């Protein structure tokens, strides 16, 4: 199981194995947007926490799992159907309450 593109399988991976996605690169339509990071248990199963920016000045944002198009388990990449700026301007994880 290298690249997962099926919507149901993606949702199941995010829901059941979110902690295993730690460190995966998040790839937007126009390039790398960040890295899966942080406490995935702090958000609901419809979101992932992504670290954007560098280690010193970066921050964690919350990205909806609905925008994920592919999870490549071998390459450790999550592809999203958005541009990098969209990911980087997603809600700050510190203030995320979920729904």
N, CA, C and O atoms as a GROMACS GRO file, in nm:
protein
  396
    1UNK      N    1   0.085  -0.117   0.000
    1UNK     CA    2   0.000   0.000   0.000
    1UNK      C    3   0.090   0.124   0.000
    1UNK      O    4   0.127   0.174   0.106
    2UNK      N    5   0.124   0.171  -0.116
    2UNK     CA    6   0.213   0.286  -0.126
    2UNK      C    7   0.134   0.416  -0.125
    2UNK      O    8   0.135   0.489  -0.025
    3UNK      N    9   0.067   0.446  -0.234
    3UNK     CA   10  -0.009   0.571  -0.244
    3UNK      C   11  -0.158   0.542  -0.228
    3UNK      O   12  -0.215   0.462  -0.301
    4UNK      N   13  -0.218   0.609  -0.132
    4UNK     CA   14  -0.360   0.594  -0.105
    4UNK      C   15  -0.433   0.713  -0.165
    4UNK      O   16  -0.406   0.828  -0.129
    5UNK      N   17  -0.526   0.686  -0.257
    5UNK     CA   18  -0.603   0.793  -0.320
    5UNK      C   19  -0.753   0.780  -0.296
    5UNK      O   20  -0.828   0.875  -0.320
    6UNK      N   21  -0.797   0.666  -0.248
    6UNK     CA   22  -0.938   0.644  -0.223
    6UNK      C   23  -0.983   0.727  -0.103
    6UNK      O   24  -0.921   0.722   0.004
    7UNK      N   25  -1.090   0.804  -0.121
    7UNK     CA   26  -1.139   0.896  -0.017
    7UNK      C   27  -1.164   0.824   0.115
    7UNK      O   28  -1.124   0.874   0.220
    8UNK      N   29  -1.227   0.709   0.113
    8UNK     CA   30  -1.258   0.635   0.236
    8UNK      C   31  -1.129   0.590   0.305
    8UNK      O   32  -1.118   0.600   0.427
    9UNK      N   33  -1.031   0.542   0.229
    9UNK     CA   34  -0.905   0.499   0.288
    9UNK      C   35  -0.828   0.617   0.347
    9UNK      O   36  -0.766   0.604   0.452
   10UNK      N   37  -0.834   0.732   0.280
   10UNK     CA   38  -0.768   0.852   0.334
   10UNK      C   39  -0.831   0.891   0.467
   10UNK      O   40  -0.761   0.917   0.565
   11UNK      N   41  -0.963   0.894   0.471
   11UNK     CA   42  -1.033   0.929   0.595
   11UNK      C   43  -0.999   0.830   0.706
   11UNK      O   44  -0.977   0.870   0.820
   12UNK      N   45  -0.994   0.702   0.672
   12UNK     CA   46  -0.960   0.601   0.772
   12UNK      C   47  -0.818   0.618   0.824
   12UNK      O   48  -0.793   0.602   0.943
   13UNK      N   49  -0.724   0.650   0.734
   13UNK     CA   50  -0.586   0.672   0.778
   13UNK      C   51  -0.577   0.791   0.873
   13UNK      O   52  -0.511   0.783   0.977
   14UNK      N   53  -0.643   0.900   0.838
   14UNK     CA   54  -0.640   1.019   0.922
   14UNK      C   55  -0.707   0.990   1.056
   14UNK      O   56  -0.661   1.035   1.161
   15UNK      N   57  -0.815   0.916   1.053
   15UNK     CA   58  -0.890   0.886   1.175
   15UNK      C   59  -0.818   0.785   1.263
   15UNK      O   60  -0.804   0.806   1.384
   16UNK      N   61  -0.773   0.675   1.204
   16UNK     CA   62  -0.721   0.563   1.283
   16UNK      C   63  -0.571   0.564   1.305
   16UNK      O   64  -0.522   0.507   1.402
   17UNK      N   65  -0.496   0.630   1.216
   17UNK     CA   66  -0.350   0.621   1.224
   17UNK      C   67  -0.284   0.758   1.213
   17UNK      O   68  -0.173   0.770   1.161
   18UNK      N   69  -0.350   0.861   1.263
   18UNK     CA   70  -0.299   0.998   1.250
   18UNK      C   71  -0.160   1.014   1.308
   18UNK      O   72  -0.077   1.085   1.252
   19UNK      N   73  -0.132   0.950   1.420
   19UNK     CA   74   0.000   0.964   1.483
   19UNK      C   75   0.111   0.907   1.395
   19UNK      O   76   0.226   0.949   1.405
   20UNK      N   77   0.078   0.811   1.309
   20UNK     CA   78   0.177   0.753   1.218
   20UNK      C   79   0.212   0.847   1.103
   20UNK      O   80   0.310   0.825   1.032
   21UNK      N   81   0.132   0.951   1.083
   21UNK     CA   82   0.157   1.046   0.976
   21UNK      C   83   0.254   1.158   1.020
   21UNK      O   84   0.292   1.242   0.938
   22UNK      N   85   0.292   1.158   1.147
   22UNK     CA   86   0.387   1.256   1.200
   22UNK      C   87   0.513   1.259   1.113
   22UNK      O   88   0.571   1.155   1.084
   23UNK      N   89   0.554   1.378   1.073
   23UNK     CA   90   0.674   1.394   0.992
   23UNK      C   91   0.651   1.388   0.842
   23UNK      O   92   0.742   1.418   0.765
   24UNK      N   93   0.531   1.350   0.799
   24UNK     CA   94   0.502   1.347   0.655
   24UNK      C   95   0.504   1.489   0.600
   24UNK      O   96   0.454   1.582   0.664
   25UNK      N   97   0.562   1.506   0.483
   25UNK     CA   98   0.563   1.636   0.416
   25UNK      C   99   0.425   1.659   0.356
   25UNK      O  100   0.364   1.567   0.301
   26UNK      N  101   0.376   1.782   0.366
   26UNK     CA  102   0.248   1.819   0.306
   26UNK      C  103   0.279   1.894   0.177
   26UNK      O  104   0.341   2.000   0.178
   27UNK      N  105   0.235   1.835   0.066
   27UNK     CA  106   0.264   1.888  -0.067
   27UNK      C  107   0.138   1.950  -0.125
   27UNK      O  108   0.037   1.882  -0.146
   28UNK      N  109   0.146   2.080  -0.152
   28UNK     CA  110   0.035   2.153  -0.214
   28UNK      C  111   0.050   2.149  -0.365
   28UNK      O  112   0.148   2.095  -0.417
   29UNK      N  113  -0.046   2.206  -0.436
   29UNK     CA  114  -0.040   2.209  -0.582
   29UNK      C  115   0.084   2.279  -0.634
   29UNK      O  116   0.136   2.245  -0.741
   30UNK      N  117   0.134   2.377  -0.557
   30UNK     CA  118   0.247   2.457  -0.603
   30UNK      C  119   0.375   2.433  -0.523
   30UNK      O  120   0.467   2.514  -0.528
   31UNK      N  121   0.381   2.323  -0.450
   31UNK     CA  122   0.504   2.291  -0.377
   31UNK      C  123   0.479   2.253  -0.233
   31UNK      O  124   0.364   2.240  -0.189
   32UNK      N  125   0.588   2.236  -0.160
   32UNK     CA  126   0.577   2.193  -0.021
   32UNK      C  127   0.516   2.302   0.066
   32UNK      O  128   0.552   2.420   0.054
   33UNK      N  129   0.423   2.262   0.153
   33UNK     CA  130   0.353   2.359   0.237
   33UNK      C  131   0.387   2.344   0.384
   33UNK      O  132   0.367   2.438   0.461
   34UNK      N  133   0.437   2.230   0.425
   34UNK     CA  134   0.468   2.208   0.566
   34UNK      C  135   0.488   2.062   0.597
   34UNK      O  136   0.510   1.980   0.507
   35UNK      N  137   0.481   2.030   0.726
   35UNK     CA  138   0.504   1.894   0.774
   35UNK      C  139   0.398   1.860   0.877
   35UNK      O  140   0.364   1.943   0.961
   36UNK      N  141   0.346   1.739   0.870
   36UNK     CA  142   0.251   1.694   0.972
   36UNK      C  143   0.325   1.692   1.105
   36UNK      O  144   0.432   1.634   1.117
   37UNK      N  145   0.266   1.757   1.204
   37UNK     CA  146   0.337   1.780   1.328
   37UNK      C  147   0.237   1.805   1.440
   37UNK      O  148   0.120   1.834   1.416
   38UNK      N  149   0.284   1.794   1.558
   38UNK     CA  150   0.201   1.832   1.672
   38UNK      C  151   0.113   1.719   1.722
   38UNK      O  152   0.125   1.605   1.678
   39UNK      N  153   0.028   1.754   1.811
   39UNK     CA  154  -0.059   1.658   1.877
   39UNK      C  155  -0.184   1.635   1.793
   39UNK      O  156  -0.278   1.714   1.797
   40UNK      N  157  -0.183   1.526   1.717
   40UNK     CA  158  -0.298   1.496   1.632
   40UNK      C  159  -0.423   1.465   1.714
   40UNK      O  160  -0.535   1.478   1.664
   41UNK      N  161  -0.405   1.424   1.839
   41UNK     CA  162  -0.519   1.398   1.925
   41UNK      C  163  -0.589   1.526   1.970
   41UNK      O  164  -0.701   1.521   2.021
   42UNK      N  165  -0.523   1.640   1.950
   42UNK     CA  166  -0.583   1.768   1.990
   42UNK      C  167  -0.688   1.816   1.891
   42UNK      O  168  -0.764   1.909   1.921
   43UNK      N  169  -0.694   1.754   1.773
   43UNK     CA  170  -0.793   1.791   1.673
   43UNK      C  171  -0.883   1.671   1.646
   43UNK      O  172  -0.848   1.557   1.679
   44UNK      N  173  -0.997   1.697   1.586
   44UNK     CA  174  -1.088   1.586   1.557
   44UNK      C  175  -1.036   1.507   1.437
   44UNK      O  176  -0.936   1.543   1.376
   45UNK      N  177  -1.104   1.400   1.405
   45UNK     CA  178  -1.056   1.308   1.301
   45UNK      C  179  -1.080   1.359   1.159
   45UNK      O  180  -1.054   1.287   1.063
   46UNK      N  181  -1.128   1.482   1.145
   46UNK     CA  182  -1.147   1.543   1.013
   46UNK      C  183  -1.038   1.644   0.982
   46UNK      O  184  -1.047   1.716   0.882
   47UNK      N  185  -0.935   1.650   1.067
   47UNK     CA  186  -0.829   1.749   1.050
   47UNK      C  187  -0.692   1.689   1.081
   47UNK      O  188  -0.681   1.588   1.151
   48UNK      N  189  -0.588   1.754   1.028
   48UNK     CA  190  -0.451   1.720   1.065
   48UNK      C  191  -0.380   1.849   1.106
   48UNK      O  192  -0.413   1.958   1.060
   49UNK      N  193  -0.281   1.834   1.193
   49UNK     CA  194  -0.200   1.947   1.236
   49UNK      C  195  -0.077   1.952   1.147
   49UNK      O  196  -0.005   1.853   1.133
   50UNK      N  197  -0.052   2.069   1.087
   50UNK     CA  198   0.061   2.086   0.995
   50UNK      C  199   0.148   2.201   1.046
   50UNK      O  200   0.098   2.310   1.075
   51UNK      N  201   0.278   2.175   1.057
   51UNK     CA  202   0.372   2.281   1.094
   51UNK      C  203   0.414   2.353   0.967
   51UNK      O  204   0.462   2.290   0.872
   52UNK      N  205   0.396   2.484   0.964
   52UNK     CA  206   0.434   2.566   0.849
   52UNK      C  207   0.542   2.665   0.893
   52UNK      O  208   0.546   2.706   1.008
   53UNK      N  209   0.627   2.701   0.800
   53UNK     CA  210   0.738   2.789   0.833
   53UNK      C  211   0.855   2.709   0.887
   53UNK      O  212   0.853   2.586   0.885
   54UNK      N  213   0.957   2.779   0.935
   54UNK     CA  214   1.074   2.707   0.986
   54UNK      C  215   1.055   2.673   1.134
   54UNK      O  216   0.956   2.711   1.195
   55UNK      N  217   1.153   2.602   1.190
   55UNK     CA  218   1.141   2.557   1.329
   55UNK      C  219   1.134   2.673   1.427
   55UNK      O  220   1.062   2.666   1.526
   56UNK      N  221   1.209   2.778   1.400
   56UNK     CA  222   1.215   2.890   1.494
   56UNK      C  223   1.094   2.983   1.484
   56UNK      O  224   1.040   3.025   1.586
   57UNK      N  225   1.052   3.014   1.362
   57UNK     CA  226   0.945   3.111   1.344
   57UNK      C  227   0.817   3.050   1.287
   57UNK      O  228   0.724   3.123   1.252
   58UNK      N  229   0.811   2.920   1.278
   58UNK     CA  230   0.692   2.856   1.224
   58UNK      C  231   0.583   2.840   1.329
   58UNK      O  232   0.601   2.876   1.445
   59UNK      N  233   0.472   2.787   1.286
   59UNK     CA  234   0.360   2.760   1.377
   59UNK      C  235   0.277   2.645   1.321
   59UNK      O  236   0.292   2.607   1.205
   60UNK      N  237   0.190   2.591   1.405
   60UNK     CA  238   0.105   2.479   1.365
   60UNK      C  239  -0.031   2.531   1.322
   60UNK      O  240  -0.090   2.617   1.387
   61UNK      N  241  -0.080   2.476   1.211
   61UNK     CA  242  -0.213   2.509   1.161
   61UNK      C  243  -0.294   2.380   1.150
   61UNK      O  244  -0.239   2.270   1.153
   62UNK      N  245  -0.423   2.396   1.136
   62UNK     CA  246  -0.513   2.282   1.124
   62UNK      C  247  -0.569   2.279   0.982
   62UNK      O  248  -0.625   2.378   0.934
   63UNK      N  249  -0.552   2.165   0.915
   63UNK     CA  250  -0.596   2.149   0.776
   63UNK      C  251  -0.704   2.041   0.771
   63UNK      O  252  -0.690   1.936   0.833
   64UNK      N  253  -0.809   2.068   0.696
   64UNK     CA  254  -0.919   1.973   0.680
   64UNK      C  255  -0.873   1.850   0.602
   64UNK      O  256  -0.802   1.863   0.502
   65UNK      N  257  -0.913   1.734   0.646
   65UNK     CA  258  -0.875   1.612   0.573
   65UNK      C  259  -0.945   1.603   0.437
   65UNK      O  260  -0.901   1.527   0.351
   66UNK      N  261  -1.052   1.679   0.417
   66UNK     CA  262  -1.124   1.677   0.289
   66UNK      C  263  -1.038   1.725   0.172
   66UNK      O  264  -1.066   1.691   0.057
   67UNK      N  265  -0.933   1.802   0.199
   67UNK     CA  266  -0.849   1.855   0.091
   67UNK      C  267  -0.735   1.759   0.055
   67UNK      O  268  -0.661   1.784  -0.040
   68UNK      N  269  -0.722   1.650   0.130
   68UNK     CA  270  -0.616   1.552   0.101
   68UNK      C  271  -0.657   1.469  -0.020
   68UNK      O  272  -0.765   1.411  -0.024
   69UNK      N  273  -0.568   1.464  -0.120
   69UNK     CA  274  -0.596   1.384  -0.240
   69UNK      C  275  -0.518   1.253  -0.241
   69UNK      O  276  -0.565   1.154  -0.297
   70UNK      N  277  -0.401   1.252  -0.179
   70UNK     CA  278  -0.317   1.133  -0.178
   70UNK      C  279  -0.235   1.128  -0.050
   70UNK      O  280  -0.185   1.231  -0.004
   71UNK      N  281  -0.223   1.010   0.008
   71UNK     CA  282  -0.126   0.987   0.115
   71UNK      C  283  -0.030   0.882   0.063
   71UNK      O  284  -0.068   0.767   0.042
   72UNK      N  285   0.095   0.923   0.043
   72UNK     CA  286   0.198   0.831  -0.007
   72UNK      C  287   0.278   0.782   0.113
   72UNK      O  288   0.362   0.854   0.167
   73UNK      N  289   0.252   0.659   0.152
   73UNK     CA  290   0.314   0.604   0.272
   73UNK      C  291   0.463   0.577   0.253
   73UNK      O  292   0.540   0.588   0.348
   74UNK      N  293   0.504   0.542   0.132
   74UNK     CA  294   0.646   0.516   0.106
   74UNK      C  295   0.728   0.645   0.101
   74UNK      O  296   0.837   0.653   0.157
   75UNK      N  297   0.675   0.746   0.034
   75UNK     CA  298   0.745   0.874   0.021
   75UNK      C  299   0.725   0.964   0.143
   75UNK      O  300   0.791   1.067   0.156
   76UNK      N  301   0.634   0.924   0.232
   76UNK     CA  302   0.600   1.003   0.350
   76UNK      C  303   0.554   1.144   0.310
   76UNK      O  304   0.605   1.245   0.358
   77UNK      N  305   0.455   1.145   0.220
   77UNK     CA  306   0.399   1.269   0.170
   77UNK      C  307   0.246   1.265   0.173
   77UNK      O  308   0.184   1.162   0.150
   78UNK      N  309   0.189   1.380   0.203
   78UNK     CA  310   0.044   1.399   0.194
   78UNK      C  311   0.022   1.510   0.093
   78UNK      O  312   0.069   1.622   0.112
   79UNK      N  313  -0.051   1.479  -0.013
   79UNK     CA  314  -0.080   1.577  -0.118
   79UNK      C  315  -0.218   1.636  -0.093
   79UNK      O  316  -0.314   1.565  -0.062
   80UNK      N  317  -0.226   1.770  -0.108
   80UNK     CA  318  -0.353   1.839  -0.089
   80UNK      C  319  -0.391   1.915  -0.215
   80UNK      O  320  -0.305   1.957  -0.293
   81UNK      N  321  -0.520   1.931  -0.232
   81UNK     CA  322  -0.575   1.999  -0.350
   81UNK      C  323  -0.590   2.149  -0.323
   81UNK      O  324  -0.697   2.206  -0.346
   82UNK      N  325  -0.484   2.211  -0.276
   82UNK     CA  326  -0.482   2.353  -0.245
   82UNK      C  327  -0.342   2.407  -0.272
   82UNK      O  328  -0.247   2.329  -0.287
   83UNK      N  329  -0.328   2.539  -0.277
   83UNK     CA  330  -0.195   2.597  -0.291
   83UNK      C  331  -0.132   2.611  -0.152
   83UNK      O  332  -0.202   2.609  -0.050
   84UNK      N  333  -0.001   2.626  -0.148
   84UNK     CA  334   0.072   2.633  -0.021
   84UNK      C  335   0.024   2.748   0.067
   84UNK      O  336   0.014   2.733   0.188
   85UNK      N  337  -0.007   2.863   0.008
   85UNK     CA  338  -0.053   2.976   0.087
   85UNK      C  339  -0.184   2.946   0.158
   85UNK      O  340  -0.208   2.996   0.268
   86UNK      N  341  -0.269   2.867   0.096
   86UNK     CA  342  -0.395   2.828   0.161
   86UNK      C  343  -0.365   2.748   0.287
   86UNK      O  344  -0.424   2.772   0.392
   87UNK      N  345  -0.274   2.650   0.274
   87UNK     CA  346  -0.236   2.568   0.390
   87UNK      C  347  -0.178   2.658   0.499
   87UNK      O  348  -0.216   2.647   0.616
   88UNK      N  349  -0.086   2.745   0.461
   88UNK     CA  350  -0.017   2.830   0.559
   88UNK      C  351  -0.110   2.928   0.628
   88UNK      O  352  -0.080   2.974   0.738
   89UNK      N  353  -0.221   2.962   0.565
   89UNK     CA  354  -0.316   3.055   0.627
   89UNK      C  355  -0.434   2.984   0.693
   89UNK      O  356  -0.533   3.048   0.730
   90UNK      N  357  -0.425   2.852   0.707
   90UNK     CA  358  -0.530   2.776   0.776
   90UNK      C  359  -0.533   2.815   0.924
   90UNK      O  360  -0.439   2.877   0.973
   91UNK      N  361  -0.641   2.780   0.995
   91UNK     CA  362  -0.654   2.820   1.136
   91UNK      C  363  -0.537   2.771   1.222
   91UNK      O  364  -0.489   2.659   1.207
   92UNK      N  365  -0.493   2.859   1.311
   92UNK     CA  366  -0.385   2.826   1.403
   92UNK      C  367  -0.430   2.713   1.496
   92UNK      O  368  -0.540   2.717   1.550
   93UNK      N  369  -0.344   2.614   1.513
   93UNK     CA  370  -0.380   2.498   1.597
   93UNK      C  371  -0.402   2.536   1.743
   93UNK      O  372  -0.480   2.471   1.812
   94UNK      N  373  -0.335   2.641   1.790
   94UNK     CA  374  -0.351   2.683   1.930
   94UNK      C  375  -0.494   2.728   1.959
   94UNK      O  376  -0.542   2.716   2.072
   95UNK      N  377  -0.561   2.781   1.856
   95UNK     CA  378  -0.694   2.837   1.876
   95UNK      C  379  -0.804   2.748   1.820
   95UNK      O  380  -0.921   2.786   1.820
   96UNK      N  381  -0.767   2.631   1.772
   96UNK     CA  382  -0.865   2.543   1.708
   96UNK      C  383  -0.950   2.473   1.811
   96UNK      O  384  -0.899   2.417   1.908
   97UNK      N  385  -1.079   2.478   1.791
   97UNK     CA  386  -1.174   2.412   1.883
   97UNK      C  387  -1.239   2.290   1.821
   97UNK      O  388  -1.292   2.205   1.893
   98UNK      N  389  -1.235   2.278   1.689
   98UNK     CA  390  -1.300   2.167   1.623
   98UNK      C  391  -1.450   2.184   1.622
   98UNK      O  392  -1.504   2.283   1.672
   99UNK      N  393  -1.516   2.085   1.562
   99UNK     CA  394  -1.662   2.096   1.557
   99UNK      C  395  -1.725   1.962   1.580
   99UNK      O  396  -1.847   1.950   1.580
   0.00000   0.00000   0.00000
